[in-house]
Amino acid sequence: MSERLLVLVRHGQSDWNLKNLFTGWKDPDITELGVSEAKAAGQRLKALGLTFDTAFTSDLTRAQNTLKLILGELGQTGLHVEKDQALNERDYGDLSGLNKDEARKKWGEEQVHLWRRSYDVPPPGGESLKDTVARVLPYYNQHILPAVLRGERVIVAAHGNSLRALVMVLDGLTPKTIPSMELATGVPLVYRLKADSTVESKQVLEPVKA
């Protein structure tokens, strides 16, 4: 049986990441740096000799284009890709499009920190991390995990918060520990799973320091 391989990659830097804006379900593309990050992620995966049978991504451009660039580096531009809103970034509601520093001035440092880093306190009109987990995990359990356990080599390109929902399960993190965990843009997390869906090994493909 093929190895049970699951690779998670947060999209490369987006235009709104660069501008320090709350993004959520808004749809900016990746920057030139984001393109470089995505290509570098593909190169690091290629260096390990990894290829994929199935790919999943969100309904948002920055994740889709990151995946496209990664697969281009792997010579797998024709790979079948499943796209779904379930993997979208956390919805920041009324904060979407606002500069993070301006939001702190408007609502206060403590309140904005609570919205960003608590597990179950949503911003006005948006989702908490708990809400995001509640939509990501069913999709993972129904679509992504079965493919991995069938022996398909799977890559998921998505977002900081939607991927944190998966890392929470894979790494055995709790509602207390997951909010402080950060995922860098364009850095692949390579998981190999056991038959019971628990993690056999994890490898973080950090970029090579100059």
Solvent accessible surface area in square Angstrom, and as a share of the most:
residue,aa,sasa,rsa
1,M,170,0.76
2,S,66,0.43
3,E,75,0.34
4,R,52,0.19
5,L,0,0.00
6,L,0,0.00
7,V,0,0.00
8,L,1,0.00
9,V,0,0.00
10,R,49,0.18
11,H,4,0.02
12,G,0,0.00
13,Q,31,0.14
14,S,0,0.00
15,D,44,0.23
16,W,55,0.19
17,N,51,0.26
18,L,111,0.55
19,K,107,0.46
20,N,53,0.27
21,L,32,0.16
22,F,1,0.01
23,T,12,0.07
24,G,0,0.00
25,W,89,0.31
26,K,98,0.41
27,D,77,0.40
28,P,16,0.10
29,D,62,0.32
30,I,21,0.10
31,T,21,0.12
32,E,155,0.69
33,L,95,0.47
34,G,0,0.00
35,V,47,0.27
36,S,63,0.40
37,E,37,0.17
38,A,0,0.00
39,K,79,0.34
40,A,30,0.24
41,A,0,0.00
42,G,0,0.00
43,Q,96,0.43
44,R,39,0.14
45,L,0,0.00
46,K,123,0.52
47,A,90,0.70
48,L,79,0.39
49,G,63,0.60
50,L,11,0.06
51,T,51,0.30
52,F,3,0.01
53,D,58,0.30
54,T,16,0.10
55,A,0,0.00
56,F,8,0.03
57,T,0,0.00
58,S,0,0.00
59,D,68,0.35
60,L,10,0.05
61,T,43,0.25
62,R,3,0.01
63,A,0,0.00
64,Q,43,0.19
65,N,45,0.23
66,T,0,0.00
67,L,3,0.02
68,K,143,0.61
69,L,45,0.22
70,I,0,0.00
71,L,6,0.03
72,G,36,0.34
73,E,47,0.21
74,L,19,0.09
75,G,66,0.64
76,Q,35,0.16
77,T,111,0.65
78,G,78,0.75
79,L,31,0.16
80,H,116,0.52
81,V,40,0.23
82,E,71,0.32
83,K,116,0.49
84,D,50,0.26
85,Q,94,0.42
86,A,17,0.13
87,L,0,0.00
88,N,2,0.01
89,E,15,0.07
90,R,0,0.00
91,D,41,0.21
92,Y,20,0.08
93,G,18,0.18
94,D,90,0.47
95,L,0,0.00
96,S,23,0.15
97,G,29,0.28
98,L,62,0.31
99,N,44,0.23
100,K,37,0.16
101,D,70,0.36
102,E,94,0.42
103,A,1,0.01
104,R,61,0.22
105,K,157,0.66
106,K,144,0.61
107,W,78,0.28
108,G,29,0.28
109,E,110,0.49
110,E,150,0.67
111,Q,60,0.27
112,V,1,0.00
113,H,109,0.49
114,L,76,0.38
115,W,17,0.06
116,R,51,0.19
117,R,61,0.22
118,S,19,0.13
119,Y,37,0.14
120,D,83,0.43
121,V,48,0.28
122,P,60,0.38
123,P,2,0.01
124,P,50,0.32
125,G,71,0.68
126,G,18,0.18
127,E,31,0.14
128,S,3,0.02
129,L,1,0.01
130,K,110,0.47
131,D,61,0.32
132,T,0,0.00
133,V,13,0.07
134,A,67,0.52
135,R,50,0.18
136,V,0,0.00
137,L,35,0.18
138,P,55,0.34
139,Y,20,0.08
140,Y,6,0.02
141,N,83,0.43
142,Q,122,0.54
143,H,87,0.39
144,I,0,0.00
145,L,25,0.12
146,P,43,0.27
147,A,1,0.01
148,V,0,0.00
149,L,55,0.27
150,R,154,0.56
151,G,7,0.07
152,E,45,0.20
153,R,74,0.27
154,V,0,0.00
155,I,0,0.00
156,V,0,0.00
157,A,0,0.00
158,A,0,0.00
159,H,0,0.00
160,G,9,0.09
161,N,10,0.05
162,S,0,0.00
163,L,1,0.00
164,R,10,0.04
165,A,0,0.00
166,L,0,0.00
167,V,1,0.01
168,M,24,0.11
169,V,75,0.43
170,L,16,0.08
171,D,52,0.27
172,G,60,0.57
173,L,52,0.26
174,T,62,0.36
175,P,65,0.41
176,K,189,0.80
177,T,68,0.39
178,I,0,0.00
179,P,13,0.08
180,S,88,0.57
181,M,41,0.18
182,E,109,0.49
183,L,17,0.09
184,A,59,0.45
185,T,30,0.17
186,G,1,0.01
187,V,13,0.08
188,P,0,0.00
189,L,11,0.06
190,V,0,0.00
191,Y,0,0.00
192,R,68,0.25
193,L,2,0.01
194,K,95,0.40
195,A,75,0.58
196,D,95,0.49
197,S,36,0.23
198,T,71,0.41
199,V,42,0.24
200,E,113,0.51
201,S,50,0.33
202,K,87,0.37
203,Q,75,0.33
204,V,66,0.38
205,L,15,0.08
206,E,100,0.45
207,P,55,0.34
208,V,140,0.81
209,K,167,0.71
210,A,153,1.18
